[in-house]
Amino acid sequence: MTDIPMIETLSPNFDDRKLPVSMLVLHYTGMPDAASAIDWLASPESKVSAHYVVTEEGQIVRMVDEAKRAWHAGRAHWRGTDDVNSASIGIEIVNPGHEWGYRPFPEAQMGALIPLIHDIVQRYRITRGNIVGHSDVAPARKQDPGELFPWGTLARLRLALPRPTKNLMDPLWTDSAFMLALERFGYDIAEPDAAVVAFQRRFRPELIDGVIDGECRAILLALLLPKPQGDD
């Protein structure tokens, strides 16, 4: 258990893990404010929860013991794992989201989130490729934490994969070959268009159009190499 300062608002929405922790999934709350999000996650009627919530002011709220399986990912898949809840720690980051006025994540919030991520990653030896967004593990359903989330900041701290930027080369894959490569990287490609959008939201957020172009192919090829090269 972490020694990072936090308060507790415990949720009844959890059960036993069936897998060891190997992933960290980041979400945004997607509700008008922190209080309503925390109340919802703590309500037995919601059937959802997370291990931690990080407010915009930088307060960390612990809601489910890490030893338990919080209900944050829903139907999800990543790198061969379908029971993502069992294999992951879930962190909800307070942000209204796309429905309620999506906005950048404040410095105070990131200042609390980064040490929490670092602590979790170190204790469970979670690899950078398994630090993911909700949209990565559930591309057909979710878009959080979204295109404004500063993945590059985490990458510079080796707390996420970097966006490849160096020596990019378009492999000229067909769209079908791109989808096979995307599946190999970790995504669920059951709904191909959604999977492409989720990939872009994470690794090319300035242009999320669902079109498989040369830049997308080059980025994905670089990510599949043993050591992705990026400015981050």
Backbone bond lengths (Angstrom), bond angles and torsions (degrees), N, CA, C in turn:
res aa  C-N    CA-C-N  psi(-1)  N-CA   C-N-CA  omega(-1)  CA-C   N-CA-C  phi
1 M - - - 1.468 - - 1.518 110.00 -
2 T 1.293 115.92 143.91 1.452 121.84 -176.61 1.523 112.18 -74.24
3 D 1.335 115.89 152.51 1.464 121.63 174.70 1.525 111.57 -98.56
4 I 1.310 117.93 5.99 1.467 122.09 -179.26 1.531 109.23 -66.33
5 P 1.327 117.94 135.16 1.476 120.48 -179.89 1.530 111.97 -59.26
6 M 1.313 116.12 134.99 1.464 120.84 178.96 1.514 108.98 -162.85
7 I 1.308 114.98 166.03 1.455 121.08 173.74 1.526 108.22 -110.98
8 E 1.308 116.46 167.20 1.460 121.02 -178.15 1.518 111.15 -116.72
9 T 1.310 115.80 131.48 1.464 123.08 164.38 1.515 104.46 -135.89
10 L 1.302 116.36 94.96 1.453 120.45 -168.66 1.526 112.28 -77.73
11 S 1.322 113.88 140.91 1.467 121.32 178.11 1.521 109.39 -104.01
12 P 1.331 117.18 143.90 1.466 120.45 175.59 1.527 112.10 -84.36
13 N 1.308 116.92 -0.88 1.463 120.99 -171.57 1.527 111.49 -93.05
14 F 1.307 116.09 84.12 1.457 121.89 178.03 1.515 108.56 -161.36
15 D 1.331 115.40 165.66 1.459 121.13 171.97 1.526 108.03 -149.44
16 D 1.319 117.04 -165.20 1.465 120.20 -174.31 1.525 111.45 -84.30
17 R 1.314 115.11 142.51 1.465 120.17 174.94 1.524 110.43 -69.96
18 K 1.336 114.71 149.72 1.452 121.33 173.77 1.527 111.61 -114.59
19 L 1.333 115.73 -5.34 1.462 121.93 -178.45 1.520 109.31 -137.84
20 P 1.326 118.13 154.55 1.460 120.27 173.03 1.523 110.65 -71.41
21 V 1.314 116.90 155.20 1.465 121.30 -179.50 1.523 109.89 -72.07
22 S 1.331 115.17 123.64 1.460 120.88 177.89 1.520 112.65 -136.77
23 M 1.338 116.92 1.90 1.454 121.64 -175.00 1.524 110.87 -138.99
24 L 1.339 114.89 157.54 1.459 122.75 171.15 1.521 106.93 -129.38
25 V 1.335 117.16 124.73 1.456 121.74 -178.04 1.527 109.21 -114.37
26 L 1.327 115.17 125.45 1.461 121.87 -179.61 1.523 109.95 -103.21
27 H 1.333 115.30 135.87 1.460 123.17 -178.80 1.531 109.06 -127.53
28 Y 1.334 116.56 164.22 1.461 118.90 156.69 1.518 107.75 -108.63
29 T 1.336 116.10 155.99 1.464 119.21 -175.37 1.519 112.36 -71.53
30 G 1.342 117.97 -34.31 1.447 120.40 177.80 1.512 113.76 65.15
31 M 1.336 116.06 33.36 1.461 121.15 177.96 1.530 108.22 -131.96
32 P 1.334 117.92 163.16 1.464 119.64 -172.01 1.523 115.22 -59.07
33 D 1.338 118.20 -32.35 1.461 119.74 -177.83 1.519 109.91 -155.00
34 A 1.329 115.16 172.19 1.461 120.70 -176.49 1.525 111.77 -65.52
35 A 1.320 117.07 -42.36 1.461 120.39 -175.67 1.518 111.69 -60.87
36 S 1.332 116.73 -44.30 1.464 119.24 -179.30 1.519 111.21 -67.44
37 A 1.345 116.18 -35.13 1.465 119.49 178.74 1.525 111.00 -67.03
38 I 1.322 116.30 -45.76 1.466 120.19 -179.15 1.521 110.70 -65.75
39 D 1.320 116.84 -40.93 1.464 120.01 177.33 1.529 111.31 -60.28
40 W 1.319 116.37 -41.62 1.460 120.85 -179.20 1.532 110.64 -66.18
41 L 1.316 116.79 -44.01 1.464 121.03 -179.84 1.525 111.77 -67.16
42 A 1.325 116.97 -24.24 1.468 121.42 179.49 1.515 113.26 -92.48
43 S 1.329 117.42 -4.65 1.465 120.74 -177.17 1.524 110.85 -86.76
44 P 1.321 117.85 130.93 1.473 119.49 177.31 1.519 112.42 -64.12
45 E 1.334 116.92 -21.01 1.460 120.10 -179.61 1.526 112.42 -73.53
46 S 1.335 117.44 -24.40 1.460 120.17 -173.94 1.524 112.85 -75.11
47 K 1.322 116.55 -31.34 1.467 122.17 -176.66 1.531 111.98 60.83
48 V 1.327 117.01 25.21 1.462 121.80 174.93 1.523 108.83 -133.28
49 S 1.330 115.15 157.30 1.462 120.08 179.86 1.515 108.63 -164.93
50 A 1.315 116.01 179.37 1.457 123.08 173.15 1.514 106.98 -152.37
51 H 1.304 116.05 161.65 1.462 118.57 177.17 1.526 110.69 -71.61
52 Y 1.348 116.08 -39.30 1.462 120.48 -177.60 1.517 110.16 -140.21
53 V 1.334 114.63 152.32 1.460 123.02 168.73 1.521 107.12 -123.52
54 V 1.324 117.14 136.76 1.462 121.71 177.05 1.525 107.83 -118.00
55 T 1.337 116.60 118.21 1.465 120.93 -177.21 1.523 110.95 -80.33
56 E 1.309 115.49 167.77 1.472 120.38 179.09 1.525 111.63 -66.52
57 E 1.326 116.74 -23.77 1.470 120.41 178.65 1.529 112.11 -84.42
58 G 1.340 117.12 -6.67 1.457 120.41 178.32 1.515 114.83 96.88
59 Q 1.317 117.40 13.44 1.461 120.78 175.57 1.528 109.61 -84.02
60 I 1.315 116.42 134.31 1.465 121.05 176.43 1.522 108.53 -102.63
61 V 1.322 115.79 128.66 1.461 122.21 179.19 1.532 107.89 -113.96
62 R 1.303 116.17 121.81 1.464 121.15 176.96 1.524 108.62 -90.66
63 M 1.354 115.68 128.19 1.456 119.26 -174.64 1.528 113.67 -120.57
64 V 1.326 117.78 -28.86 1.464 121.81 179.29 1.520 108.44 -138.62
65 D 1.310 116.58 136.54 1.453 121.25 176.44 1.530 109.63 -60.26
66 E 1.315 116.32 137.46 1.466 120.00 -178.23 1.528 112.73 -59.41
67 A 1.312 117.96 -25.93 1.463 120.33 -179.62 1.523 112.06 -69.99
68 K 1.327 116.46 -15.07 1.459 121.15 -177.35 1.532 111.46 -102.55
69 R 1.286 114.66 162.77 1.477 123.49 -179.10 1.526 109.25 -92.30
70 A 1.328 115.36 102.49 1.464 119.77 176.32 1.527 109.38 -76.74
71 W 1.326 115.72 157.27 1.463 121.14 -175.03 1.531 109.59 -103.91
72 H 1.318 116.03 74.67 1.463 119.91 -173.26 1.523 114.08 -115.26
73 A 1.337 117.92 -28.17 1.466 120.14 -172.21 1.522 113.64 -94.13
74 G 1.322 117.66 -24.42 1.463 120.43 -177.83 1.523 111.37 63.44
75 R 1.329 116.18 -147.71 1.472 120.19 176.08 1.521 108.24 -68.01
76 A 1.301 116.18 114.30 1.459 118.83 -171.98 1.521 109.79 -152.84
77 H 1.325 114.66 161.53 1.468 121.22 -179.56 1.514 108.68 -152.89
78 W 1.330 115.87 138.57 1.463 120.14 172.98 1.516 109.76 -155.89
79 R 1.302 115.55 122.58 1.457 122.55 174.15 1.527 112.98 49.17
80 G 1.319 115.07 49.39 1.457 120.46 175.73 1.513 115.25 88.18
81 T 1.316 118.25 -6.74 1.469 122.02 -179.36 1.518 110.11 -100.99
82 D 1.329 115.96 122.65 1.462 120.90 177.21 1.528 112.16 -96.28
83 D 1.317 117.14 -29.89 1.473 120.04 177.24 1.532 108.20 -91.82
84 V 1.323 114.58 71.34 1.464 120.14 -176.70 1.530 110.91 -62.24
85 N 1.321 117.07 -35.87 1.467 119.11 178.78 1.527 111.85 -58.07
86 S 1.328 116.34 -41.52 1.470 119.31 -179.09 1.522 111.93 -66.76
87 A 1.335 116.58 -31.42 1.464 121.18 -172.49 1.523 113.48 -96.65
88 S 1.331 117.81 4.88 1.467 118.20 -169.63 1.526 114.06 -135.32
89 I 1.325 112.96 160.31 1.464 123.20 163.13 1.521 106.52 -100.36
90 G 1.324 117.31 134.22 1.457 121.54 -179.42 1.518 111.99 -111.20
91 I 1.327 116.56 129.39 1.463 122.31 177.47 1.526 109.07 -119.76
92 E 1.315 116.18 122.95 1.460 122.40 174.31 1.532 108.55 -95.29
93 I 1.327 116.24 125.75 1.460 122.88 -179.11 1.527 106.98 -105.85
94 V 1.308 116.57 120.84 1.464 119.72 -175.87 1.528 110.06 -63.86
95 N 1.321 115.23 120.89 1.467 123.54 176.48 1.517 106.16 -165.18
96 P 1.342 118.26 136.59 1.463 119.60 -178.12 1.524 113.34 -59.40
97 G 1.311 117.38 -23.67 1.453 120.18 179.08 1.519 112.86 76.16
98 H 1.306 115.42 -178.23 1.462 120.76 -173.63 1.529 112.88 -65.17
99 E 1.310 117.24 -23.48 1.466 119.61 -177.81 1.522 113.18 -82.98
100 W 1.342 116.79 -30.09 1.463 120.19 -171.63 1.527 113.85 -116.51
101 G 1.309 118.01 12.08 1.468 119.84 177.98 1.514 112.32 111.86
102 Y 1.316 115.97 63.78 1.462 122.39 -178.00 1.522 110.94 -54.88
103 R 1.318 115.69 135.11 1.462 119.96 -177.16 1.523 110.04 -147.69
104 P 1.334 117.08 163.59 1.468 120.42 179.31 1.523 111.62 -59.46
105 F 1.318 114.61 157.43 1.462 121.68 -178.60 1.534 108.89 -89.08
106 P 1.350 118.07 121.13 1.468 121.11 -172.49 1.527 113.24 -63.43
107 E 1.324 114.97 157.27 1.460 121.63 -179.41 1.525 111.34 -59.62
108 A 1.340 117.44 -40.84 1.464 120.31 -179.27 1.529 110.70 -63.38
109 Q 1.310 115.88 -37.72 1.463 120.60 179.40 1.524 110.77 -66.60
110 M 1.314 116.55 -47.57 1.463 120.11 178.86 1.525 110.73 -65.63
111 G 1.329 116.68 -32.63 1.449 120.38 178.36 1.516 113.58 -64.91
112 A 1.329 116.28 -26.70 1.471 120.91 175.14 1.520 111.00 -88.67
113 L 1.333 116.06 -36.68 1.461 120.38 -176.13 1.533 111.89 -67.29
114 I 1.313 117.51 -42.09 1.465 120.65 -174.28 1.527 112.35 -61.47
115 P 1.334 120.26 -48.86 1.469 118.43 176.81 1.525 113.13 -62.00
116 L 1.328 116.99 -34.48 1.467 120.21 178.01 1.527 110.21 -64.27
117 I 1.330 116.53 -46.90 1.465 120.10 177.88 1.518 110.20 -60.25
118 H 1.329 116.58 -46.93 1.473 120.53 -178.57 1.522 110.71 -58.56
119 D 1.309 116.43 -43.46 1.462 120.90 -179.44 1.533 111.17 -62.50
120 I 1.319 116.72 -45.91 1.469 121.15 -179.04 1.526 110.64 -65.44
121 V 1.316 115.73 -46.18 1.466 120.61 -177.74 1.525 111.33 -61.75
122 Q 1.323 116.15 -40.86 1.462 119.91 180.00 1.523 111.50 -66.74
123 R 1.322 116.09 -42.43 1.471 119.05 -176.37 1.523 112.69 -69.24
124 Y 1.331 116.81 -35.22 1.464 119.77 -177.86 1.526 112.91 -102.83
125 R 1.325 117.02 -0.58 1.472 121.40 -179.42 1.530 111.13 54.99
126 I 1.314 115.04 47.84 1.467 121.18 -179.89 1.528 108.60 -79.31
127 T 1.320 116.73 129.83 1.459 120.91 -179.93 1.522 110.71 -75.77
128 R 1.333 115.83 158.14 1.465 119.93 -179.26 1.527 111.99 -59.83
129 G 1.326 116.63 -33.66 1.456 119.65 -179.82 1.509 114.30 -70.23
130 N 1.316 116.94 -12.61 1.466 121.49 178.29 1.524 112.45 -107.11
131 I 1.320 117.13 14.27 1.468 122.30 169.71 1.517 105.38 -100.03
132 V 1.317 116.44 105.58 1.457 121.26 -165.63 1.528 111.57 -133.48
133 G 1.321 114.63 166.15 1.448 121.31 173.29 1.516 111.08 -95.38
134 H 1.321 115.83 161.81 1.468 120.36 177.94 1.524 110.46 -58.48
135 S 1.332 116.62 -36.78 1.462 120.06 179.60 1.525 111.96 -66.81
136 D 1.329 117.51 -26.00 1.462 119.94 177.48 1.524 111.55 -69.71
137 V 1.318 116.49 -38.59 1.469 120.15 -175.35 1.527 112.61 -92.50
138 A 1.326 117.84 -13.71 1.471 122.05 179.09 1.528 109.11 -140.77
139 P 1.337 117.63 61.74 1.469 120.40 -171.89 1.519 114.57 -62.26
140 A 1.313 117.74 -28.56 1.460 119.87 -178.28 1.526 112.50 -77.65
141 R 1.332 116.96 -14.89 1.463 120.01 -173.86 1.515 114.51 -117.81
142 K 1.337 117.61 -27.37 1.455 119.77 -166.26 1.533 112.34 -129.45
143 Q 1.335 115.76 155.59 1.457 120.84 176.60 1.530 112.27 -132.92
144 D 1.316 116.70 14.02 1.455 120.20 179.89 1.530 111.99 -96.99
145 P 1.326 117.52 154.33 1.467 128.89 4.20 1.524 114.50 -77.10
146 G 1.326 118.23 -1.13 1.452 120.50 168.95 1.514 115.71 93.18
147 E 1.335 113.38 173.52 1.462 121.36 -172.93 1.521 113.79 -71.16
148 L 1.327 118.82 -16.06 1.467 120.61 177.70 1.529 112.73 -88.53
149 F 1.312 117.20 -8.31 1.461 118.62 -179.10 1.532 109.62 -68.51
150 P 1.334 117.59 132.73 1.470 120.87 -173.89 1.529 113.97 -81.37
151 W 1.324 115.64 69.35 1.458 119.45 177.63 1.521 111.62 -57.80
152 G 1.333 116.62 -33.78 1.459 119.79 -179.82 1.518 112.79 -60.48
153 T 1.322 116.88 -36.45 1.469 120.50 176.85 1.522 110.61 -62.40
154 L 1.323 116.35 -44.21 1.464 119.58 177.62 1.519 110.64 -65.06
155 A 1.324 116.96 -40.46 1.457 120.11 -178.20 1.524 111.88 -62.12
156 R 1.318 116.25 -39.43 1.473 119.27 179.45 1.521 111.36 -64.13
157 L 1.316 116.60 -23.85 1.463 121.54 177.24 1.532 111.54 -95.92
158 R 1.323 116.06 8.71 1.464 123.17 -178.22 1.530 111.36 60.92
159 L 1.324 115.16 35.82 1.460 121.83 177.69 1.524 111.48 -111.59
160 A 1.313 116.79 13.72 1.466 123.33 175.17 1.513 106.99 -169.54
161 L 1.327 116.12 161.71 1.459 119.02 174.81 1.519 110.06 -68.77
162 P 1.329 118.14 140.99 1.457 120.48 175.88 1.523 111.18 -76.30
163 R 1.300 115.92 156.24 1.461 120.36 168.91 1.524 107.69 -76.34
164 P 1.323 118.82 119.91 1.463 119.43 179.71 1.532 111.77 -63.18
165 T 1.312 116.17 134.14 1.465 121.09 -177.98 1.519 112.78 -135.27
166 K 1.329 118.41 -13.36 1.453 121.23 -172.99 1.522 110.93 -105.47
167 N 1.331 114.95 137.11 1.465 121.74 174.64 1.525 112.36 54.08
168 L 1.326 116.08 40.38 1.460 119.63 -179.61 1.530 110.36 -69.89
169 M 1.314 116.08 140.06 1.456 121.90 -179.27 1.514 109.07 -138.46
170 D 1.310 116.97 126.44 1.457 121.82 178.50 1.530 108.93 -75.27
171 P 1.341 117.90 117.43 1.469 120.04 179.67 1.526 113.60 -77.54
172 L 1.341 115.76 -4.40 1.467 120.58 177.21 1.524 112.34 59.97
173 W 1.321 115.88 36.34 1.457 120.51 175.49 1.526 110.32 -65.05
174 T 1.317 116.42 151.43 1.457 120.15 164.73 1.528 107.94 -69.31
175 D 1.321 116.29 166.78 1.464 118.89 178.10 1.525 110.59 -61.28
176 S 1.315 116.92 -37.65 1.468 119.83 179.12 1.517 111.10 -64.62
177 A 1.330 116.33 -40.16 1.464 119.94 178.44 1.529 110.62 -66.82
178 F 1.331 116.81 -37.34 1.463 120.11 176.54 1.523 110.18 -60.27
179 M 1.333 116.55 -43.88 1.458 119.43 -178.72 1.524 111.08 -64.89
180 L 1.305 118.21 -38.39 1.463 120.50 176.82 1.530 110.79 -63.63
181 A 1.327 116.02 -39.08 1.464 120.08 177.68 1.522 110.82 -67.39
182 L 1.338 116.67 -37.24 1.464 120.84 178.82 1.523 110.25 -65.46
183 E 1.328 116.00 -38.67 1.460 120.09 176.10 1.527 110.73 -65.80
184 R 1.308 116.16 -40.99 1.462 119.99 177.89 1.531 110.66 -61.75
185 F 1.316 116.51 -37.14 1.466 119.99 179.15 1.520 111.47 -66.09
186 G 1.347 117.19 -32.76 1.460 118.74 177.17 1.509 116.50 148.85
187 Y 1.339 117.49 -16.35 1.466 120.36 -173.25 1.525 113.19 -77.01
188 D 1.320 115.25 150.55 1.456 122.96 167.95 1.529 106.70 -79.60
189 I 1.334 117.18 119.19 1.466 120.72 -176.39 1.518 112.09 -106.29
190 A 1.337 117.32 19.51 1.471 120.43 -179.64 1.523 111.14 -56.83
191 E 1.331 116.52 -35.30 1.465 121.73 173.27 1.520 107.05 -115.73
192 P 1.340 116.76 92.66 1.466 121.03 -169.49 1.531 114.46 -55.81
193 D 1.325 117.52 -45.06 1.472 119.48 -177.60 1.524 110.97 -60.63
194 A 1.333 116.25 -42.26 1.467 120.64 179.63 1.519 111.02 -65.18
195 A 1.323 117.12 -38.05 1.457 120.65 179.66 1.526 111.21 -65.54
196 V 1.324 117.08 -39.81 1.470 120.70 178.06 1.523 110.14 -64.79
197 V 1.317 117.36 -44.07 1.466 121.30 178.78 1.528 110.39 -61.46
198 A 1.323 117.25 -42.73 1.468 120.27 179.43 1.521 110.65 -63.41
199 F 1.311 117.48 -40.76 1.462 121.63 177.57 1.527 110.35 -61.81
200 Q 1.326 116.69 -45.33 1.465 120.24 178.78 1.523 111.20 -65.10
201 R 1.309 117.18 -41.64 1.469 120.25 -179.44 1.525 110.63 -58.28
202 R 1.324 116.09 -34.62 1.456 120.78 -179.42 1.531 112.84 -83.89
203 F 1.316 117.23 -45.11 1.461 119.41 -169.26 1.529 115.15 -111.94
204 R 1.354 117.88 -7.77 1.463 120.99 172.00 1.519 109.49 -148.20
205 P 1.320 117.19 66.89 1.465 120.49 -170.48 1.522 114.69 -69.43
206 E 1.316 118.33 -14.35 1.466 119.07 -178.95 1.530 112.35 -75.10
207 L 1.324 117.97 -15.79 1.461 120.90 178.32 1.528 108.78 -144.10
208 I 1.324 115.34 98.52 1.468 121.86 -179.39 1.515 106.99 -111.03
209 D 1.325 115.99 88.21 1.463 120.16 -176.23 1.525 113.79 -120.81
210 G 1.331 117.18 -1.18 1.450 120.23 179.50 1.507 115.31 73.25
211 V 1.327 117.13 6.49 1.461 121.81 -179.22 1.528 109.66 -94.70
212 I 1.307 116.19 128.25 1.465 120.98 176.75 1.525 107.89 -81.49
213 D 1.325 116.38 104.29 1.461 120.34 -178.40 1.526 110.02 -117.30
214 G 1.315 115.88 -177.60 1.456 120.96 -176.94 1.514 113.30 -60.78
215 E 1.325 117.02 -37.49 1.454 119.82 179.82 1.526 110.87 -66.09
216 C 1.335 117.24 -43.12 1.466 120.45 177.73 1.524 110.84 -61.18
217 R 1.328 115.60 -44.32 1.465 118.83 179.78 1.528 110.99 -62.29
218 A 1.330 116.55 -41.93 1.461 120.24 -178.39 1.528 111.52 -67.02
219 I 1.319 117.16 -40.13 1.466 121.20 179.20 1.528 109.78 -64.07
220 L 1.327 116.21 -46.00 1.461 119.40 -178.20 1.525 111.17 -65.10
221 L 1.334 117.20 -42.17 1.464 119.62 177.07 1.518 110.45 -56.94
222 A 1.339 116.53 -45.57 1.467 120.21 -179.47 1.531 111.66 -63.31
223 L 1.328 117.16 -37.22 1.460 120.60 179.23 1.527 112.09 -66.40
224 L 1.311 116.63 -26.99 1.455 120.60 -179.23 1.530 112.57 -82.82
225 L 1.315 116.83 -10.30 1.455 120.64 176.49 1.535 109.80 -73.17
226 P 1.304 118.10 158.01 1.480 120.20 -177.33 1.525 114.15 -56.43
227 K 1.332 117.49 -37.32 1.458 121.10 -179.36 1.535 109.52 -132.33
228 P 1.341 117.73 92.84 1.460 119.71 177.44 1.516 111.95 -55.59
229 Q 1.334 116.81 134.49 1.452 121.74 -179.23 1.516 109.45 -101.76
230 G 1.326 116.94 123.00 1.446 120.58 -179.63 1.507 112.14 -147.80
231 D 1.321 115.80 161.42 1.465 120.01 175.85 1.508 110.57 -64.47
232 D 1.335 117.01 -27.31 1.450 121.63 -179.01 1.530 109.52 -83.87
